Amino acid sequence: MTSVTHFGSKMVAQSFTVDLNKPLVFQVGHLGEAYQEWVHQPIASKEGPRFFESDFWEFWNLVKLVFTPSLTPAMFGGGLLGYVMYDVTHYYLHHGQPTSEIPRNLKKYHLNHHFRIQNKGFGITSSLWDKVFGTLPQSKAAGKSK
């Protein structure tokens, strides 16, 4: 078990310090196994952490840029709902015990990504995008025949 220590606007996990005054997107990958503990720690900050350096790339600003003022809240809410559904599915794939065929196959597909072929099979809730981007992993049977 690793430990996360807070020093003002910095959080130290193992030997890497996450600076909460800088964008998180390029920092959290350095946490390694300490990420699981770090991500569940409360962050006490007036503004909250930033994911990117530029305001342009922050999600809410992208939504405001693309949609009209009357559609923006609905699109933001829809995007947020979609993300929550994705995250709940991801949690279920790790911790649930599916009894029907489709969820069982999805769990098998996803755990393959984590424990067998980490550089392929990124689709958490579907293999569609793995087919589009060419990251669909070979089946065990296809790998054995080579």
VOTOR-820156 format. One line per field, with one value per residue: residue in one letter; x, y, z of N, C-alpha, C in turn. Coordinates in nm, 4 decimals, decimal comma, m for minus. Atoms other than C-alpha are relative to their C-alpha. Layout:
% residues N
residuo: (a_...)
n_x: (X_...)
n_y: (Y_...)
n_z: (Z_...)
ca_x: (X_...)
ca_y: (Y_...)
ca_z: (Z_...)
c_x: (X_...)
c_y: (Y_...)
c_z: (Z_...)
***
This chain:
% residues 146
residuo: (m_t_s_v_t_h_f_g_s_k_m_v_a_q_s_f_t_v_d_l_n_k_p_l_v_f_q_v_g_h_l_g_e_a_y_q_e_w_v_h_q_p_i_a_s_k_e_g_p_r_f_f_e_s_d_f_w_e_f_w_n_l_v_k_l_v_f_t_p_s_l_t_p_a_m_f_g_g_g_l_l_g_y_v_m_y_d_v_t_h_y_y_l_h_h_g_q_p_t_s_e_i_p_r_n_l_k_k_y_h_l_n_h_h_f_r_i_q_n_k_g_f_g_i_t_s_s_l_w_d_k_v_f_g_t_l_p_q_s_k_a_a_g_k_s_k)
n_x: (0,0843_m0,0745_0,0656_0,0075_m0,0188_0,0358_m0,0807_0,0637_0,0597_m0,0716_0,0308_m0,1139_0,0287_m0,1303_m0,1024_0,0443_0,0840_0,0994_0,0188_0,1391_0,0048_m0,0324_0,0958_m0,0162_m0,0010_m0,1331_m0,0646_0,0505_m0,0622_m0,1233_0,0297_m0,0101_0,0954_0,0527_0,1145_0,1265_0,0190_m0,0006_0,1229_0,1088_m0,0275_0,0687_m0,0826_0,0534_m0,0464_0,1093_0,0371_m0,0033_m0,1151_0,0119_m0,0457_m0,0845_m0,0561_0,0829_0,1444_0,0654_0,0165_0,0859_0,1227_0,1102_m0,0289_0,0198_0,1447_0,0499_m0,0494_0,0636_0,1459_0,0654_0,0244_0,1159_m0,0320_m0,1205_0,0223_0,0479_m0,1125_m0,0906_0,0652_m0,0049_m0,1385_m0,0268_0,0739_m0,0701_m0,1226_0,0366_0,0410_m0,1240_m0,0772_0,0713_m0,0227_m0,1391_m0,0049_0,0693_m0,0823_m0,1062_0,0454_0,1274_0,0022_0,1078_0,0583_0,0430_m0,1104_m0,0603_m0,0904_m0,1112_m0,0973_m0,0588_m0,0951_m0,1144_m0,0697_m0,0661_m0,1071_m0,1069_m0,0767_m0,0805_m0,0866_m0,0602_m0,0534_0,0256_m0,0105_0,1139_0,1271_0,0269_0,1436_0,0460_0,1388_0,0266_m0,1198_0,0182_m0,1096_m0,1201_0,0062_m0,0249_m0,1377_m0,0945_m0,0560_0,0742_m0,0956_0,0288_0,0562_m0,0983_m0,0081_m0,0781_m0,1386_m0,0578_m0,0201_m0,1194)
n_y: (m0,1182_m0,1244_m0,1052_m0,1305_m0,1052_m0,1329_m0,1147_m0,1158_0,0301_0,1129_0,1324_0,0872_0,1436_0,0645_m0,1036_m0,1000_m0,1058_m0,0581_m0,1418_m0,0314_m0,1283_0,0280_0,0941_0,1386_0,0966_0,0543_0,0367_0,1192_0,1205_0,0263_0,0558_0,1459_0,0715_m0,0914_m0,0724_0,0453_m0,0657_m0,1445_m0,0471_m0,0004_m0,0974_m0,1283_m0,1137_m0,1235_m0,1100_m0,0914_0,0136_0,1382_0,0266_m0,0210_0,1143_m0,0509_m0,1340_m0,0992_0,0029_0,0489_0,1446_0,0441_0,0541_m0,0956_m0,1014_0,0618_0,0107_m0,1362_m0,0409_0,0764_m0,0042_m0,1271_m0,0172_0,0753_0,1427_0,0301_0,0770_0,1351_0,0774_0,0231_0,1020_0,1261_0,0466_0,0434_0,1255_0,1025_0,0357_0,0746_0,1342_0,0682_0,0281_0,1043_0,1236_0,0380_0,0529_0,1290_0,0982_0,0425_0,0513_0,0708_0,1411_0,0086_0,1331_0,0196_0,0148_m0,1248_m0,0575_0,0927_m0,0179_m0,1327_0,0080_0,0766_m0,0881_m0,1085_0,0528_0,0320_m0,1243_m0,0259_0,1062_0,0839_m0,0834_m0,1358_m0,1035_0,0129_0,0215_m0,1137_m0,0215_0,0438_0,0422_0,0508_0,0202_m0,0774_m0,0924_0,0800_0,0391_m0,1211_m0,0475_0,1093_0,0471_0,1196_0,1080_0,1327_0,0933_0,0979_0,1061_m0,0503_m0,0124_0,1343_0,0643_m0,0554)
n_z: (0,0000_0,0070_m0,0774_0,0642_m0,0978_0,0496_m0,0382_0,0633_0,1304_0,0591_m0,0549_0,0263_m0,0017_0,0213_0,0161_0,0971_m0,0550_0,0896_m0,0294_0,0326_0,0703_0,1405_0,0589_m0,0446_0,1100_0,0262_m0,1257_m0,0680_0,0534_m0,0738_m0,1317_0,0027_m0,0834_m0,1015_0,0564_m0,0577_m0,1293_0,0205_0,0638_m0,0974_m0,1053_0,0212_0,0401_m0,0582_0,0835_0,0348_0,1402_0,0463_0,0873_0,1442_0,0773_0,1070_m0,0216_0,0682_m0,0240_0,1207_m0,0009_m0,1095_0,0603_0,0040_0,1016_0,1315_0,0207_0,0275_0,1305_0,1070_m0,0019_m0,0279_m0,1436_m0,0494_0,0029_m0,0777_m0,1235_0,0318_0,0534_m0,1123_m0,0821_0,0733_m0,0039_m0,1369_m0,0190_0,0768_m0,0709_m0,1206_0,0434_0,0368_m0,1205_m0,0743_0,0747_m0,0242_m0,1364_0,0016_0,0691_m0,0915_m0,1290_0,0089_0,0396_0,0991_0,0187_0,1391_0,0942_0,0488_m0,1007_m0,0272_0,1089_m0,0145_m0,1116_0,0492_0,0946_m0,0728_m0,0848_0,0944_0,0172_m0,1193_m0,0489_0,1031_0,1092_m0,0497_0,1030_0,0920_m0,0693_m0,0880_m0,0123_m0,1314_0,0088_0,1339_0,0823_0,1232_0,0286_0,0233_0,1408_0,0794_m0,0148_0,0200_m0,1273_m0,0390_m0,0281_0,0545_m0,0980_m0,0459_0,1008_0,1129_m0,0461_m0,0161_0,1300_0,0658)
ca_x: (0,0000_0,1275_0,0580_m0,0452_0,0731_m0,0645_0,1634_m0,0549_m0,1300_0,0907_0,0092_0,3021_0,2528_0,5586_0,8314_0,6215_0,4635_0,1398_0,1267_m0,2408_m0,1565_m0,0527_m0,2650_m0,3236_m0,3376_0,0400_0,1081_m0,1118_0,0574_0,3715_0,1914_0,2028_0,0394_m0,0113_m0,2785_m0,5574_m0,5003_m0,4277_m0,7448_m0,9644_m0,8086_m1,0062_m0,8687_m0,9237_m0,9011_m1,1066_m1,1019_m1,0500_m0,7847_m0,7255_m0,6965_m0,5355_m0,3229_m0,5509_m0,9102_m0,9941_m0,9516_m1,1531_m1,4777_m1,7309_m1,5578_m1,5551_m1,9299_m1,9969_m1,7892_m1,9722_m2,3358_m2,5800_m2,6497_m2,9889_m2,8407_m2,5232_m2,6673_m2,8458_m2,5336_m2,3186_m2,5701_m2,5851_m2,2071_m2,1883_m2,4573_m2,2758_m1,9517_m2,1220_m2,2810_m1,9418_m1,7763_m2,0451_m2,0097_m1,6313_m1,6733_m1,9216_m1,6851_m1,4193_m1,6334_m1,9645_m2,0549_m2,2528_m2,4899_m2,6021_m2,3890_m2,3386_m2,2088_m1,9975_m1,8331_m1,7795_m1,6134_m1,3895_m1,2991_m1,2171_m1,0154_m0,8188_m0,7101_m0,5878_m0,4268_m0,3390_m0,2919_m0,2572_m0,1781_m0,5025_m0,8718_m0,9259_m1,3036_m1,4485_m1,8132_m1,7794_m1,5250_m1,6555_m1,3776_m1,1120_m1,2305_m1,2234_m0,8744_m0,7187_m0,6664_m0,8869_m0,6915_m0,6631_m0,8658_m0,6784_m0,7588_m0,6120_m0,2987_m0,2442_m0,2689_0,0328)
ca_y: (0,0000_0,3441_0,6630_1,0044_1,3085_1,6619_1,9673_2,2712_2,2571_1,9514_1,5829_1,3410_0,9750_0,7497_0,9704_1,1780_1,5115_1,6203_1,9995_2,0989_2,4438_2,2807_2,0789_1,7200_1,5595_1,5196_1,4463_1,1568_0,9041_0,9348_0,8049_0,4424_0,2116_0,5034_0,6441_0,4306_0,5770_0,9288_0,9565_0,8886_1,1616_1,4831_1,7945_2,1084_2,3980_2,7085_2,6487_2,2739_2,1033_2,1836_1,9079_2,1235_2,4408_2,6249_2,7201_2,6253_2,2517_2,2381_2,0480_2,3204_2,5740_2,3307_2,2722_2,6497_2,6971_2,4317_2,4751_2,7664_2,9178_2,7447_2,4007_2,4278_2,3169_2,0193_1,9094_1,9504_1,7461_1,4800_1,4592_1,4327_1,1625_0,9703_0,9844_0,8671_0,5750_0,4847_0,5055_0,2930_0,0324_0,0339_m0,0190_m0,3012_m0,4719_m0,4821_m0,5669_m0,7103_m1,0723_m1,0674_m1,3565_m1,2939_m1,3412_m0,9817_m0,8375_m1,1514_m1,1100_m0,7374_m0,8128_m1,0739_m0,8272_m0,5509_m0,7660_m0,8909_m0,5284_m0,5040_m0,8428_m0,9969_m0,7372_m0,3931_m0,2069_m0,3114_m0,3373_0,0137_0,0022_m0,0119_m0,0444_m0,1558_m0,2907_m0,0521_0,2069_m0,0634_m0,1810_0,1776_0,2585_m0,0833_m0,1665_m0,4758_m0,7546_m1,1018_m1,3729_m1,6345_m1,8951_m1,6772_m1,6126_m1,9863_m2,0796_m1,8649)
ca_z: (0,0000_m0,0902_0,0969_m0,0273_0,1660_0,1251_0,1307_0,0574_m0,3137_m0,3687_m0,3200_m0,2887_m0,3763_m0,3569_m0,5006_m0,7418_m0,6488_m0,8165_m0,8303_m0,8131_m0,9529_m1,2812_m1,5265_m1,4127_m1,7574_m1,7870_m1,4197_m1,3098_m1,5388_m1,3250_m1,0168_m1,1282_m0,8760_m0,6362_m0,8741_m0,7231_m0,3781_m0,5052_m0,7156_m0,4102_m0,1939_m0,1381_m0,3031_m0,0980_m0,3399_m0,4167_m0,7914_m0,8136_m1,0230_m1,3883_m1,6434_m1,9138_m1,9217_m2,1646_m2,0827_m2,4411_m2,3769_m2,0552_m2,1289_m2,0422_m2,2689_m2,5619_m2,5156_m2,5068_m2,8222_m3,0253_m2,9161_m2,8977_m2,5540_m2,5329_m2,6167_m2,4081_m2,0692_m2,2283_m2,4162_m2,1057_m1,9037_m2,1740_m2,1889_m1,8118_m1,8048_m2,0788_m1,8824_m1,5615_m1,7495_m1,8963_m1,5528_m1,3842_m1,6612_m1,6157_m1,2404_m1,3008_m1,5448_m1,2736_m0,9710_m1,0943_m1,1576_m1,4848_m1,5412_m1,9005_m2,2116_m2,3336_m2,0038_m1,9460_m2,2882_m2,2271_m1,8908_m2,0552_m2,3328_m2,0866_m1,8454_m2,1470_m2,1947_m1,8363_m1,7865_m2,1236_m2,4003_m2,2430_m2,5658_m2,7401_m2,6533_m2,5128_m2,5628_m2,2127_m2,3065_m2,6699_m2,9177_m3,1885_m3,1547_m3,1332_m3,4751_m3,6099_m3,4726_m3,5366_m3,1690_m3,1657_m2,9917_m3,1402_m2,9753_m2,7736_m3,0425_m3,3205_m3,1125_m3,0461_m3,4144_m3,5040)
c_x: (0,0884_m0,0703_0,0073_0,0084_m0,0316_0,0980_m0,0569_m0,0649_0,0724_m0,0419_0,1137_m0,0435_0,1274_0,1030_m0,0421_m0,0944_m0,0942_m0,0217_m0,1398_m0,0164_0,0327_m0,1019_0,0305_0,0296_0,1372_0,0721_m0,0415_0,0607_0,1275_m0,0244_0,0131_m0,1067_m0,0607_m0,1234_m0,1304_m0,0263_m0,0124_m0,1345_m0,1175_0,0227_m0,0770_0,0997_m0,0670_0,0591_m0,1193_m0,0494_m0,0074_0,1168_m0,0319_0,0489_0,0978_0,0486_m0,0939_m0,1477_m0,0749_m0,0316_m0,0856_m0,1390_m0,1115_0,0218_m0,0139_m0,1488_m0,0569_0,0407_m0,0808_m0,1516_m0,0537_m0,0275_m0,1193_0,0268_0,1146_m0,0280_m0,0459_0,1154_0,1010_m0,0566_0,0034_0,1400_0,0365_m0,0703_0,0688_0,1268_m0,0313_m0,0415_0,1217_0,0764_m0,0656_0,0189_0,1419_0,0147_m0,0635_0,0846_0,1131_m0,0539_m0,1295_0,0173_m0,1134_m0,0483_m0,0466_0,1197_0,0677_0,0884_0,1192_0,1090_0,0696_0,1030_0,1261_0,0858_0,0796_0,1150_0,1170_0,0915_0,0917_0,1064_0,0661_0,0673_m0,0296_0,0033_m0,1080_m0,1273_m0,0355_m0,1487_m0,0517_m0,1406_m0,0356_0,1323_m0,0054_0,1220_0,1326_0,0035_0,0352_0,1480_0,1051_0,0652_m0,0757_0,0993_m0,0415_m0,0641_0,1081_0,0203_0,0851_0,1467_0,0692_0,0307_0,1231_0,1259)
c_y: (0,1239_0,1037_0,1309_0,1045_0,1342_0,1039_0,1217_m0,0390_m0,1146_m0,1283_m0,0923_m0,1447_m0,0707_0,1115_0,1090_0,1000_0,0514_0,1435_0,0397_0,1370_m0,0159_m0,0995_m0,1444_m0,0971_m0,0613_m0,0423_m0,1366_m0,1303_m0,0387_m0,0652_m0,1514_m0,0641_0,0879_0,0754_m0,0385_0,0639_0,1512_0,0504_0,0057_0,0956_0,1289_0,1085_0,1252_0,1173_0,0881_m0,0237_m0,1441_m0,0206_0,0303_m0,1251_0,0437_0,1402_0,1077_m0,0151_m0,0616_m0,1489_m0,0520_m0,0291_0,1036_0,1048_m0,0565_m0,0105_0,1373_0,0472_m0,0641_0,0216_0,1393_0,0122_m0,0806_m0,1509_m0,0389_m0,0778_m0,1440_m0,0875_m0,0307_m0,1110_m0,1364_m0,0598_m0,0539_m0,1327_m0,1148_m0,0452_m0,0823_m0,1427_m0,0836_m0,0423_m0,1098_m0,1352_m0,0509_m0,0608_m0,1396_m0,1085_m0,0513_m0,0753_m0,0808_m0,1456_m0,0193_m0,1441_m0,0239_0,0125_0,1319_0,0655_m0,0903_0,0151_0,1355_0,0007_m0,0740_0,0859_0,1072_m0,0512_m0,0505_0,1201_0,0233_m0,1060_m0,0866_0,0833_0,1461_0,1079_m0,0109_m0,0145_0,1117_0,0266_m0,0562_m0,0575_m0,0586_m0,0212_0,0826_0,0857_m0,0733_m0,0484_0,1195_0,0383_m0,1116_m0,0495_m0,1216_m0,1132_m0,1299_m0,0836_m0,0973_m0,1100_0,0435_0,0123_m0,1351_m0,0643_0,0513_m0,0692)
c_z: (0,0000_0,0862_m0,0767_0,1097_m0,0639_0,0538_m0,0712_m0,1300_m0,0707_0,0703_m0,0405_0,0139_m0,0423_m0,0161_m0,0983_0,0652_m0,1075_0,0448_m0,0459_m0,0661_m0,1486_m0,0543_0,0401_m0,1134_m0,0254_0,1269_0,0530_m0,0525_0,0727_0,1356_0,0056_0,0857_0,1087_m0,0500_0,0692_0,1360_m0,0189_m0,0510_0,0977_0,1168_m0,0281_m0,0402_0,0534_m0,0761_m0,0342_m0,1424_m0,0474_m0,0946_m0,1455_m0,0702_m0,1082_0,0341_m0,0548_0,0371_m0,1181_0,0087_0,1141_m0,0577_m0,0153_m0,1086_m0,1411_m0,0331_m0,0363_m0,1390_m0,1128_m0,0067_0,0318_0,1499_0,0528_0,0034_0,0942_0,1285_m0,0264_m0,0507_0,1105_0,0891_m0,0668_m0,0010_0,1371_0,0297_m0,0743_0,0700_0,1254_m0,0364_m0,0394_0,1256_0,0840_m0,0697_0,0244_0,1397_0,0047_m0,0661_0,0890_0,1211_m0,0045_m0,0408_m0,1003_m0,0190_m0,1431_m0,0946_m0,0394_0,1067_0,0331_m0,1062_0,0090_0,1132_m0,0442_m0,0930_0,0746_0,0870_m0,0840_m0,0187_0,1200_0,0264_m0,1073_m0,1088_0,0341_m0,1085_m0,1075_0,0831_0,0960_0,0203_0,1316_m0,0122_m0,1365_m0,0731_m0,1288_m0,0332_m0,0161_m0,1444_m0,0892_0,0028_m0,0126_0,1285_0,0529_0,0259_m0,0679_0,1095_0,0425_m0,1040_m0,1187_0,0378_0,0107_m0,1349_m0,0727_0,0442)
***
